[in-house]
């Protein structure tokens, strides 16, 4: 076996080993196809191309109602933990808003005042959001209510994909993004850095929504088969 072929196989094994649970089959399929590429250099190119699997995080597919019950239980536990910690989160957001208000009061330039005002607005919106989540925390079903947890999981995914939730996330992100741009106005490096962060966050949120929609389809199929 040539060094190039060995390198191609090593890349394929690396991708299969580190692929997310829901992307394992995809990675394994690409690795098998690389074995049928006759040219060593083309096989290496194919293997390097398969690394795109590593940038696509997918949860393990739900193949049965037992898998669904287990995943719903994990989701409910995560929500219990999140809601129990929202007290500290909303206080933290509020304190950050107050700190930015102090900085706003001390700012001298117009573009800084506009930027800090937007940043304060963003943290106020986050504070209100976490307080609303705290109120909803008491709706998590009991641990022995399997049907209730499945419905709670499904409802949570639907809420995460709803236009209202997406609009809120987009609004807060946009306000903070524009505010940061006003604050660092004229500093090219920071302008570029903020732009990179904004693009990265947008791609992450879009992929997260895609994964949630895929999971909802799996849940609908399992519940339909059960009925």
DRENROSE-377456 format. One line per 4 residues: for each residue x, y, z of N, C-alpha, C. Coordinates in Angstrom, 2 decimals. Atoms other than C-alpha are relative to their C-alpha. Layout:
// DRENROSE-377456
X Y Z X Y Z X Y Z | ...
//
This chain:
// DRENROSE-377456
0.85 -1.20 0.00 0.00 0.00 0.00 0.88 1.24 0.00 | -0.80 -1.22 0.08 1.38 3.40 -0.97 -0.27 0.91 1.19 | 0.15 -0.95 -1.10 1.88 6.20 1.54 -1.25 0.85 -0.18 | 1.17 -0.84 0.27 -0.83 8.28 -0.17 -1.28 -0.75 0.32
1.19 0.82 -0.29 -3.38 5.43 0.05 -0.16 -0.19 1.50 | 0.07 0.17 -1.45 -2.49 4.84 3.69 -0.48 1.28 0.68 | 0.45 -1.28 -0.55 -2.97 8.54 4.40 -1.49 0.21 -0.23 | 1.43 -0.13 0.32 -6.36 8.49 2.66 -0.83 -0.85 0.95
0.75 0.88 -0.92 -7.50 5.53 4.78 0.05 0.54 1.43 | -0.10 -0.57 -1.34 -6.20 7.22 7.92 -0.96 1.16 0.19 | 0.94 -1.12 -0.08 -8.25 10.34 7.17 -1.43 -0.52 0.11 | 1.36 0.57 -0.04 -11.35 8.21 6.53 -0.31 -0.58 1.38
0.22 0.57 -1.34 -10.91 6.35 9.83 -0.18 1.10 1.04 | 0.12 -1.13 -0.93 -10.45 9.65 11.65 -1.39 0.61 -0.07 | 1.33 -0.58 0.18 -13.68 11.02 10.19 -1.07 -0.91 0.61 | 0.98 0.94 -0.55 -15.62 7.87 11.09 0.04 0.00 1.52
-0.16 0.06 -1.45 -14.22 7.87 14.62 -0.55 1.23 0.70 | 0.39 -1.25 -0.66 -15.02 11.52 15.36 -1.31 0.59 -0.52 | 1.28 -0.49 0.50 -18.29 11.91 13.44 -1.05 -0.03 1.12 | 1.07 -0.03 -0.99 -21.35 12.81 15.50 -0.86 -1.25 -0.13
0.79 1.24 0.03 -23.73 9.94 16.40 -0.91 -0.13 -1.21 | 0.92 0.06 1.12 -26.21 10.83 13.69 0.67 0.04 -1.36 | -0.73 -0.07 1.27 -23.49 11.17 11.03 0.92 -1.19 -0.21 | -0.89 1.17 0.10 -21.72 7.83 11.64 -0.22 -0.76 -1.30
0.29 0.78 1.20 -23.48 6.02 8.81 0.46 0.75 -1.25 | -0.46 -0.83 1.13 -22.76 8.90 6.43 1.51 -0.10 -0.15 | -1.46 0.07 0.03 -19.07 8.86 7.38 0.48 -1.38 -0.45 | -0.39 1.36 0.38 -18.86 5.07 7.04 -0.25 -0.25 -1.48
0.29 0.16 1.43 -20.50 5.22 3.61 1.05 0.68 -0.86 | -1.04 -0.71 0.75 -17.99 7.80 2.39 1.32 -0.75 0.07 | -1.25 0.76 -0.15 -15.14 5.69 3.77 -0.01 -1.24 -0.90 | 0.08 1.19 0.87 -16.38 2.59 1.91 0.16 0.40 -1.47
-0.13 -0.44 1.39 -16.68 4.55 -1.33 1.45 0.35 -0.35 | -1.41 -0.33 0.25 -13.07 5.74 -0.95 0.80 -1.24 -0.35 | -0.72 1.24 0.29 -11.96 2.09 -1.08 -0.10 -0.39 -1.47 | 0.21 0.38 1.40 -13.30 1.79 -4.63 0.62 1.01 -0.97
-0.68 -0.97 0.85 -11.39 4.84 -5.93 1.37 -0.56 -0.36 | -1.24 0.67 0.42 -8.51 3.45 -7.99 1.22 0.87 0.21 | -1.15 -0.89 -0.13 -6.20 6.48 -8.00 0.24 0.36 1.46 | -0.33 -0.33 -1.39 -4.38 7.03 -4.70 -0.25 1.47 0.31
0.19 -1.43 -0.22 -4.44 10.79 -5.10 -1.48 0.37 0.02 | 1.44 -0.25 0.00 -8.15 10.80 -5.94 -0.65 -0.53 1.28 | 0.51 0.55 -1.26 -8.79 8.58 -2.92 0.30 0.95 1.16 | -0.35 -0.96 -1.04 -6.95 11.09 -0.74 -0.90 1.23 -0.09
0.89 -1.15 0.18 -8.98 13.95 -2.23 -1.41 -0.31 0.50 | 1.33 0.42 -0.46 -12.18 12.00 -1.56 -0.06 -0.03 1.53 | -0.04 0.10 -1.45 -11.15 11.33 2.04 0.04 1.38 0.64 | -0.04 -1.37 -0.53 -10.28 14.98 2.64 -1.35 0.68 -0.15
1.33 -0.56 0.20 -13.64 15.94 1.17 -1.01 -0.52 1.02 | 0.94 0.58 -0.97 -15.37 13.61 3.65 0.09 0.66 1.36 | -0.12 -0.68 -1.30 -14.13 15.76 6.55 -1.15 0.98 0.23 | 1.15 -0.89 -0.19 -17.18 17.94 5.93 -1.03 -0.61 0.95
0.90 0.68 -0.93 -19.05 15.32 7.96 0.22 0.51 1.42 | -0.32 -0.44 -1.35 -17.26 16.62 11.06 -0.64 1.34 0.34 | 0.61 -1.32 -0.22 -18.89 20.03 10.61 -1.52 -0.08 0.02 | 1.45 0.20 0.00 -22.39 18.54 10.52 -0.37 -0.86 1.21
0.35 0.75 -1.21 -23.45 17.60 14.04 -1.45 -0.47 -0.08 | 1.33 0.58 -0.02 -26.40 15.25 14.13 -0.11 -0.96 1.18 | 0.23 0.93 -1.10 -27.86 13.44 17.09 -0.32 -1.38 -0.54 | 0.31 1.37 0.42 -28.29 9.69 16.97 -1.48 -0.10 -0.34
1.41 0.09 0.39 -31.54 8.86 15.13 -0.83 -0.80 0.99 | 0.94 0.73 -0.87 -34.57 7.70 17.10 -0.59 -1.15 -0.81 | 0.43 1.18 0.77 -35.28 4.15 15.92 -1.18 -0.73 0.64 | 1.09 0.69 -0.69 -37.87 3.07 18.49 -0.61 0.94 1.04
0.64 -0.79 -1.04 -40.27 4.39 21.11 0.84 0.01 1.28 | -0.89 0.00 -1.16 -37.76 3.33 23.78 1.07 1.08 -0.14 | -0.98 -1.07 0.25 -35.17 5.61 22.17 -0.64 1.36 0.23 | 0.71 -1.27 -0.16 -37.75 8.39 22.11 -0.23 0.31 1.47
0.24 -0.20 -1.44 -38.63 7.90 25.79 1.29 0.40 0.72 | -1.29 -0.32 -0.62 -34.95 7.96 26.76 0.43 1.42 -0.32 | -0.40 -1.34 0.41 -34.24 11.10 24.76 -0.90 1.06 0.63 | 0.93 -0.94 -0.63 -37.38 12.80 26.12 0.34 0.18 1.48
-0.40 -0.09 -1.40 -36.25 11.99 29.66 1.24 0.86 0.19 | -1.21 -0.82 -0.07 -32.82 13.51 29.02 -0.33 1.48 -0.21 | 0.39 -1.39 0.28 -34.44 16.62 27.58 -0.69 0.61 1.22 | 0.70 -0.51 -1.17 -36.72 16.98 30.61 0.98 0.32 1.13
-1.00 -0.26 -1.03 -33.72 16.70 32.96 0.80 1.26 -0.29 | -0.73 -1.21 0.37 -31.84 19.35 31.00 -0.84 1.24 0.29 | 0.87 -1.14 -0.25 -34.85 21.64 31.27 -0.14 0.28 1.49 | 0.08 -0.20 -1.44 -35.16 21.06 35.03 1.25 0.72 0.50
-1.25 -0.63 -0.42 -31.50 21.97 35.45 0.06 1.45 -0.48 | -0.04 -1.36 0.55 -31.84 25.01 33.19 -0.91 0.92 0.78 | 0.94 -0.85 -0.70 -34.91 26.30 34.97 0.44 0.25 1.45 | -0.47 -0.19 -1.37 -33.32 25.77 38.39 1.12 1.02 0.07
-1.12 -0.95 0.00 -30.39 27.95 37.32 -0.36 1.34 -0.63 | 0.37 -1.27 0.65 -32.36 30.71 35.61 0.02 1.17 0.97 | -0.07 -1.08 -0.97 -32.40 32.66 38.86 1.31 0.75 -0.11 | -1.31 -0.63 0.15 -28.66 33.28 38.56 0.19 0.62 -1.36
-0.19 -0.50 1.35 -28.86 33.79 34.80 -0.67 1.36 -0.19 | 0.68 -1.27 0.22 -31.48 36.54 34.83 0.62 1.11 0.84 | -0.69 -1.01 -0.82 -29.68 38.31 37.68 1.30 0.43 -0.68 | -1.23 -0.32 0.72 -26.44 38.07 35.70 -0.25 0.92 -1.18
0.35 -0.87 1.14 -28.10 39.55 32.60 -0.37 1.40 0.46 | 0.41 -1.30 -0.51 -29.62 42.32 34.68 1.21 0.81 0.47 | -1.20 -0.70 -0.46 -26.27 43.16 36.29 0.84 0.50 -1.17 | -0.73 -0.45 1.18 -24.63 43.30 32.87 -0.67 1.23 -0.62
0.72 -1.17 0.54 -27.35 45.67 31.68 0.30 1.24 0.83 | -0.28 -1.14 -0.88 -26.74 47.89 34.72 1.44 0.51 -0.20 | -1.38 -0.42 0.24 -22.97 47.87 34.08 0.11 0.79 -1.30 | -0.05 -0.71 1.28 -23.51 48.91 30.47 -0.69 1.36 0.10
0.65 -1.30 -0.21 -25.85 51.68 31.66 0.99 0.99 0.60 | -1.03 -0.86 -0.61 -23.01 53.05 33.82 1.00 0.46 -1.06 | -0.94 -0.35 1.07 -20.64 52.90 30.83 -0.65 0.97 -0.98 | 0.73 -0.90 0.89 -23.31 54.56 28.69 0.00 1.42 0.55
0.04 -1.33 -0.62 -23.57 57.42 31.15 1.35 0.71 -0.07 | -1.34 -0.58 0.04 -19.80 57.92 30.98 0.51 0.24 -1.42 | -0.47 -0.14 1.39 -19.52 57.79 27.18 -0.19 1.43 -0.48 | 0.01 -1.38 0.47 -18.82 61.03 25.33 -0.41 0.13 -1.47
0.26 -0.10 1.43 -19.19 60.23 21.63 -1.39 -0.55 -0.33 | 1.36 0.40 0.39 -22.54 59.83 19.88 -0.06 -1.46 -0.41 | 0.05 1.39 0.47 -21.68 56.53 18.20 0.14 -0.97 1.17 | -0.11 0.86 -1.17 -20.67 55.09 21.58 -1.31 -0.05 0.77
1.28 -0.04 -0.71 -23.92 56.22 23.19 -1.05 -0.86 -0.70 | 0.94 0.83 0.75 -25.93 54.61 20.40 0.32 -1.47 0.21 | -0.41 1.39 -0.14 -23.92 51.39 20.65 -0.31 -0.55 1.38 | 0.27 0.47 -1.36 -24.14 51.11 24.44 -1.49 -0.08 0.28
1.45 0.05 -0.18 -27.86 51.88 24.33 -0.57 -1.29 -0.60 | 0.46 1.24 0.62 -28.39 48.96 21.94 0.43 -1.21 0.80 | -0.47 1.11 -0.83 -26.26 46.65 24.09 -0.86 -0.14 1.25 | 0.87 0.03 -1.18 -28.30 47.60 27.16 -1.36 -0.60 -0.37
1.30 0.52 0.44 -31.51 46.89 25.21 0.06 -1.51 -0.18 | -0.15 1.44 0.21 -30.18 43.46 24.25 -0.01 -0.77 1.31 | -0.05 0.71 -1.28 -29.42 42.46 27.84 -1.32 0.12 0.76 | 1.33 -0.11 -0.61 -32.78 43.78 29.03 -0.94 -1.03 -0.61
0.82 1.01 0.68 -34.46 41.57 26.42 0.34 -1.40 0.51 | -0.40 1.31 -0.52 -32.42 38.57 27.64 -0.49 -0.20 1.43 | 0.48 0.10 -1.38 -33.36 39.33 31.25 -1.49 -0.36 0.03 | 1.44 0.29 0.07 -37.07 39.36 30.39 -0.24 -1.43 -0.47
0.15 1.35 0.53 -36.66 36.14 28.40 0.28 -1.06 1.06 | -0.32 0.99 -1.03 -34.98 34.26 31.27 -1.04 -0.01 1.11 | 1.07 -0.03 -1.00 -37.67 35.44 33.68 -1.23 -0.77 -0.50 | 1.13 0.73 0.57 -40.32 34.05 31.33 0.28 -1.50 0.02
-0.37 1.41 -0.07 -38.42 30.74 31.14 -0.16 -0.53 1.43 | 0.11 0.41 -1.40 -38.35 30.61 34.94 -1.45 -0.29 0.36 | 1.42 0.23 -0.26 -42.15 30.86 35.03 -0.47 -1.30 -0.62 | 0.42 1.22 0.69 -42.47 27.99 32.55 0.67 -1.25 0.57
-0.75 1.15 -0.51 -40.09 25.76 34.52 -0.85 -0.99 0.76 | 0.83 0.89 -0.79 -42.88 24.32 36.62 -0.86 -0.92 -0.86 | 0.80 0.84 0.89 -44.45 22.69 33.56 0.69 -1.30 -0.39 | -0.71 1.23 0.36 -41.82 19.92 33.29 -0.71 -1.19 0.63
0.73 1.16 -0.54 -43.60 16.54 33.66 0.82 -0.78 1.02 | -0.68 0.86 -0.96 -42.79 14.08 36.43 0.84 -1.05 -0.73 | -0.92 0.95 0.61 -40.03 11.55 35.78 -0.67 -1.32 -0.39 | 0.68 1.27 0.30 -42.48 8.62 35.76 -1.11 0.17 -1.04
1.02 -0.27 1.01 -44.76 10.28 33.19 0.65 -0.04 -1.38 | -0.69 0.17 1.27 -43.27 8.86 29.99 -0.72 0.71 -1.14 | 0.77 -0.64 1.06 -46.09 10.04 27.73 0.08 1.53 0.10 | -0.09 -1.44 -0.19 -46.00 13.52 29.24 1.35 0.56 -0.41
-1.33 -0.47 0.36 -42.24 13.80 28.77 0.21 0.00 -1.51 | -0.10 0.05 1.47 -42.50 12.74 25.12 -0.71 1.21 -0.61 | 0.74 -1.15 0.52 -45.15 15.41 24.49 0.73 1.29 0.34 | -0.75 -1.19 -0.41 -43.08 17.94 26.44 1.22 0.20 -0.91
-1.16 -0.05 0.90 -40.03 17.10 24.30 -0.41 0.49 -1.38 | 0.50 -0.39 1.32 -42.03 17.43 21.10 -0.40 1.48 -0.01 | 0.42 -1.39 -0.09 -43.54 20.74 22.22 1.20 0.94 0.07 | -1.20 -0.81 -0.12 -40.10 22.06 23.14 0.71 0.18 -1.34
-0.62 -0.09 1.32 -38.72 21.26 19.69 -0.82 0.89 -0.93 | 0.87 -0.85 0.82 -41.74 22.86 18.03 0.16 1.46 0.37 | -0.18 -1.39 -0.45 -41.27 25.97 20.14 1.34 0.55 -0.47 | -1.33 -0.45 0.44 -37.57 26.13 19.26 0.02 0.33 -1.48
0.04 -0.23 1.46 -38.45 26.02 15.54 -1.05 1.02 -0.40 | 1.09 -0.91 0.33 -41.35 28.46 15.77 0.53 1.35 -0.46 | -0.42 -1.34 0.46 -41.16 31.85 14.02 0.21 0.98 1.14 | -0.15 -0.93 -1.12 -41.60 33.66 17.35 1.36 -0.13 0.67
-1.29 0.23 -0.64 -38.54 32.04 18.90 1.14 0.46 -0.89 | -1.05 -0.40 0.94 -36.44 32.56 15.79 0.07 1.51 -0.13 | 0.02 -1.46 0.09 -37.56 36.18 15.58 0.64 0.64 1.22 | -0.58 -0.54 -1.23 -36.61 36.79 19.21 1.52 -0.13 -0.02
-1.45 0.22 0.04 -33.15 35.24 18.80 0.65 0.92 -1.02 | -0.55 -0.88 1.04 -32.59 37.18 15.58 0.02 1.45 0.48 | 0.09 -1.39 -0.46 -33.72 40.44 17.21 1.08 0.30 1.04 | -1.01 -0.22 -1.03 -31.46 40.07 20.27 1.40 -0.01 -0.60
-1.33 0.09 0.63 -28.48 39.00 18.17 0.29 1.24 -0.84 | -0.18 -1.17 0.86 -29.02 41.86 15.74 0.26 1.25 0.83 | -0.17 -1.18 -0.85 -29.34 44.47 18.50 1.40 0.03 0.61 | -1.33 0.06 -0.59 -26.16 43.28 20.23 1.09 0.19 -1.06
-0.96 -0.10 1.09 -24.34 42.99 16.90 0.17 1.45 -0.46 | -0.05 -1.39 0.46 -25.23 46.49 15.71 0.56 0.91 1.10 | -0.53 -0.79 -1.10 -24.54 47.92 19.16 1.51 -0.12 0.11 | -1.45 0.20 -0.06 -21.06 46.36 19.20 0.70 0.71 -1.15
-0.60 -0.69 1.15 -20.38 47.75 15.72 0.09 1.51 0.25 | -0.03 -1.43 -0.29 -21.29 51.26 16.86 1.10 0.33 1.02 | -0.99 -0.26 -1.04 -19.05 50.95 19.92 1.42 0.01 -0.57 | -1.37 0.13 0.55 -15.98 49.86 17.91 0.11 0.66 -1.37
0.04 -0.64 1.32 -16.81 52.06 14.92 1.38 0.54 -0.40 | -1.27 -0.48 0.52 -13.71 52.70 12.80 1.17 -0.90 0.28 | -1.07 0.94 -0.31 -11.62 49.86 14.26 -0.21 -1.26 -0.85 | 0.25 1.02 1.01 -11.34 47.48 11.33 0.12 -1.41 0.55
-0.20 1.36 -0.52 -10.03 44.48 13.26 -1.23 -0.45 0.78 | 1.16 0.37 -0.81 -12.91 44.52 15.73 -1.27 -0.09 -0.85 | 1.13 0.10 0.93 -15.40 45.17 12.94 0.00 -1.38 -0.66 | -0.14 1.31 0.64 -14.08 42.05 11.19 -0.31 -1.12 0.99
0.21 1.03 -1.01 -14.07 40.01 14.41 -1.48 -0.15 0.35 | 1.43 0.04 -0.32 -17.66 40.93 15.26 -0.78 -0.61 -1.16 | 0.66 0.59 1.16 -18.71 40.04 11.71 0.17 -1.51 -0.05 | -0.27 1.44 -0.02 -17.06 36.61 12.00 -0.87 -0.69 1.06
0.82 0.57 -1.08 -18.82 35.97 15.32 -1.47 -0.06 -0.42 | 1.39 -0.06 0.45 -22.16 37.03 13.81 -0.30 -1.10 -1.01 | 0.20 1.03 1.03 -21.79 34.73 10.80 0.04 -1.40 0.62 | -0.12 1.30 -0.67 -20.66 31.81 12.99 -1.26 -0.32 0.79
1.22 0.20 -0.79 -23.64 32.27 15.32 -1.19 -0.29 -0.89 | 1.12 0.21 0.92 -26.05 32.47 12.38 0.03 -1.41 -0.58 | -0.13 1.36 0.55 -24.71 29.25 10.83 -0.35 -1.03 1.06 | 0.30 0.94 -1.08 -24.91 27.49 14.21 -1.50 -0.10 0.24
1.44 0.00 -0.26 -28.52 28.54 14.76 -0.78 -0.66 -1.13 | 0.68 0.62 1.14 -29.55 27.47 11.25 0.17 -1.51 0.03 | -0.23 1.45 -0.08 -27.94 24.05 11.70 -0.77 -0.61 1.17 | 0.76 0.48 -1.14 -29.54 23.70 15.12 -1.47 -0.15 -0.36
1.40 0.08 0.42 -32.95 24.42 13.63 -0.21 -1.18 -0.95 | 0.11 1.12 0.92 -32.32 21.89 10.85 -0.01 -1.32 0.76 | -0.03 1.23 -0.79 -31.45 19.22 13.42 -1.31 -0.17 0.78 | 1.26 0.08 -0.74 -34.57 20.06 15.46 -1.14 -0.44 -0.92
1.04 0.40 0.95 -36.78 19.75 12.37 0.13 -1.47 -0.37 | -0.22 1.42 0.31 -35.19 16.39 11.53 -0.46 -0.88 1.16 | 0.43 0.78 -1.16 -35.81 15.18 15.08 -1.53 0.00 0.12 | 1.47 -0.05 -0.03 -39.44 16.34 14.91 -0.60 -0.99 -1.00
0.48 0.96 0.99 -39.92 14.27 11.75 0.11 -1.43 0.54 | -0.17 1.34 -0.59 -38.55 11.20 13.56 -1.07 -0.27 1.06 | 1.01 0.17 -1.05 -40.90 11.77 16.50 -1.38 -0.21 -0.61 | 1.30 0.14 0.66 -43.92 12.22 14.24 -0.15 -1.41 -0.61
0.06 1.33 0.61 -43.08 8.97 12.42 -0.22 -1.07 1.06 | 0.13 1.01 -1.06 -42.68 6.96 15.65 -1.39 0.05 0.63 | 1.32 -0.13 -0.62 -45.90 8.34 17.16 -1.09 -0.45 -0.97 | 0.97 0.43 1.00 -47.77 7.72 13.91 -0.03 -1.52 -0.11
-0.06 1.45 0.05 -46.56 4.11 13.78 -0.62 -0.65 1.22 | 0.56 0.56 -1.23 -47.61 3.56 17.38 -1.53 0.03 -0.04 | 1.46 -0.11 0.06 -51.14 4.79 16.69 -0.58 -0.88 -1.12
//
